[in-house]
Amino acid sequence: MPGPLLTSATTVVCAHGGQARATQPFPRVRAGGAPAVTAAAPYTITGCALPSQSGGPCVSAQWVTPASRVRLGGVPAVLADARAVCTPTGTPLTVAGPQQRAKGV
């Protein structure tokens, strides 16, 4: 089933409530007025509530299951159902409220 394309405006959070933001969205493709995101763009995380005694808060994340058929500039796009892994905790990111106009598989 097609999933919504992630953009730089999509709300993405770590498992501990930290806000995740794309560091390098793909500016040539926009959905809902915001640049789309590719699997090559790492995310930075701010405001993670995990204490440093537990291995430290989430600081970055990388998408590990991008779109299988949608590419932006030759790089797989990221859809709302993709999985990401946070560093250093290994926890996932959660996508909340993605745009609904552009979808892919």
C-alpha positions as semicolon CSV with decimal commas, in nm:
position;residue;x (nm);y (nm);z (nm)
1;M;0,000;0,000;0,000
2;P;0,136;0,346;-0,083
3;G;0,261;0,557;0,205
4;P;0,278;0,936;0,234
5;L;0,605;1,100;0,129
6;L;0,793;1,260;0,418
7;T;0,887;1,627;0,393
8;S;1,094;1,862;0,605
9;A;0,765;1,982;0,759
10;T;0,658;1,634;0,878
11;T;0,658;1,594;1,257
12;V;0,902;1,318;1,352
13;V;0,994;1,229;1,713
14;C;1,227;0,984;1,885
15;A;1,093;0,726;2,130
16;H;1,170;0,966;2,418
17;G;0,991;1,271;2,275
18;G;1,283;1,446;2,107
19;Q;1,212;1,643;1,788
20;A;1,384;1,502;1,477
21;R;1,462;1,724;1,177
22;A;1,603;1,640;0,834
23;T;1,947;1,794;0,787
24;Q;1,939;1,794;0,406
25;P;1,591;1,774;0,249
26;F;1,572;1,736;-0,129
27;P;1,478;2,088;-0,253
28;R;1,378;1,992;-0,609
29;V;1,072;1,792;-0,497
30;R;0,806;1,951;-0,278
31;A;0,485;1,818;-0,127
32;G;0,255;2,054;0,056
33;G;0,508;2,331;-0,007
34;A;0,790;2,160;0,187
35;P;1,096;1,981;0,043
36;A;1,081;1,600;0,037
37;V;1,323;1,383;0,235
38;T;1,555;1,111;0,102
39;A;1,719;0,821;0,283
40;A;2,055;0,996;0,241
41;A;1,952;1,283;0,469
42;P;2,036;1,208;0,833
43;Y;1,811;1,352;1,100
44;T;1,929;1,548;1,402
45;I;1,738;1,510;1,728
46;T;1,693;1,775;1,995
47;G;1,511;1,753;2,326
48;C;1,542;1,377;2,381
49;A;1,440;1,306;2,741
50;L;1,658;0,996;2,788
51;P;1,906;1,065;3,071
52;S;2,276;1,047;2,996
53;Q;2,318;0,770;3,258
54;S;2,117;0,540;3,027
55;G;2,365;0,566;2,742
56;G;2,287;0,923;2,646
57;P;2,002;1,092;2,464
58;C;1,918;1,035;2,097
59;V;2,125;1,277;1,887
60;S;2,077;1,158;1,528
61;A;1,888;0,901;1,322
62;Q;1,917;0,733;0,984
63;W;1,637;0,580;0,777
64;V;1,695;0,207;0,717
65;T;1,383;0,110;0,515
66;P;1,319;0,381;0,253
67;A;1,081;0,360;-0,043
68;S;1,141;0,070;-0,279
69;R;1,025;0,242;-0,599
70;V;1,037;0,618;-0,544
71;R;1,370;0,793;-0,595
72;L;1,458;1,160;-0,568
73;G;1,778;1,249;-0,750
74;G;1,864;0,878;-0,764
75;V;1,825;0,828;-0,387
76;P;1,530;0,642;-0,229
77;A;1,262;0,869;-0,084
78;V;1,138;0,828;0,273
79;L;0,774;0,735;0,329
80;A;0,572;0,756;0,652
81;D;0,594;0,379;0,708
82;A;0,977;0,375;0,689
83;R;1,190;0,265;0,983
84;A;1,471;0,473;1,130
85;V;1,729;0,395;1,398
86;C;1,848;0,657;1,647
87;T;2,211;0,692;1,755
88;P;2,329;0,600;2,018
89;T;2,012;0,441;2,162
90;G;1,900;0,222;1,870
91;T;1,537;0,324;1,923
92;P;1,301;0,408;1,634
93;L;1,161;0,738;1,512
94;T;0,784;0,791;1,499
95;V;0,616;0,986;1,218
96;A;0,313;1,192;1,321
97;G;0,083;1,367;1,075
98;P;0,258;1,334;0,738
99;Q;0,121;1,522;0,435
100;Q;-0,135;1,315;0,242
101;R;-0,111;1,439;-0,118
102;A;0,205;1,268;-0,248
103;K;0,238;0,892;-0,188
104;G;0,472;0,618;-0,304
105;V;0,580;0,260;-0,250
